[in-house]
């Protein structure tokens, strides 16, 4: 983790469905705040429990991190759709920009449990912002690889993580399926790289999803089939569906 990020373990009530990779929960972070905050489910440590990776970005997330251990918190979820699993013979390439690791962590864990080959690419502005250590540990047999990229070159590949993605896809030597999560500019760049490489790509979009069920329409994104809500129709989208110019402009 980093100085501003925390890994929480939540225990759900009996009968709540088990979250799937890509899904999220809406958390009532504070009694003083009306709107809930969405968090990607970042792990399943044991039956009935799930993990959230939380970064302090404002009053709401700070209030959540200051709650005493054992506090009762109202949570809606799991919500949204899920990632499609890779086909046999495909290598899964995970691309996380900044805190996007939170949206891909559960996927990485499930892929490894299913003995899929995973190549994770994690980027940040500098080495202190990297969260690659939150993913499953690399394996000596090459079935779990992790590479990092930093904008300032302080660690790993010097440049954006999508530059590293372009390099990895050009050298893959086998079919690859790409999963990405991060800032809109990174998602748009990853979509262009994968389109050129002919690799399918799914993106988990980061949006403020107030209601979580598509009612308030505060998280709409433009697709080739019109506007859709990230919380109800997503948060996972095939990047071929997205109008990338609008995504970056949002």
Steps between C-alpha positions, in 0.01 A plus 500: 500500500594868502487769773149596383352158422346234723382142456172436681337165571118507511284218633167474321169384642382145425335458162696771320633376166874464450647789295647426160807664343399842369210553739484772764320595819353835606602590855339747740832645612362752749173597671559860390522415129185410306666347195671164527843437356572223247793264548612212281507169683872431528517155655320207662715390793246246632131404459272786600781755496627737233774760476492862389811694409428861600699810417439818700386761247254713694276531803304181426792264459675657798191442715498134399866449584448656844223261604594267787568136414179301538269787405167419334482663156207506257601352166301443180623230268661326336396716204578522130620248244822301495805430287481225239754228566770425240468220251726197507850582381474875555735689729321757716670839495387724786571872465458717810560873505545654844235373738353283222665207677194496728272417207720216371619335821209256539523412130870421538427277798227309317707456188782350704260266679389382156862445394483764227819672393501862621728784393425807716619848403478763772569868442528815710649846480794391714620204705324609820162474328545140380264239647623190319573333836122475556471243218576127529875446525692417181576132446831349398337305217395819320128435540463818710712789376494858626667796330482863607519830317556849638454830321823637648704182450566453872414128471445256218398612151553872443169632369127437521380150577330491158844532343598187689176336382590571138840336552353194676235439233754527220712232670218280634539211256152369591142635512447756772189640670542838667326633812558858611403741773622853562452864400295566184807612303672170580193295409470682167869443424473131591200468270698643209798273568285186520299594191822534301628169639170322434462397865161511678492746787262560789513809720368551850402867504558718804197722561313653793199264513264656754196271483668188358190384310470742206224714648678834544687480166791686649759262353407486131761419239463531124515176304440414137147397602428826681545608859517229765541507875827373641340361815221296337632425149860478623733569662672259258480591131657363185719788385362458146166620641637825638521834321855574606495870417209553739659280765812718513295820487280399794 
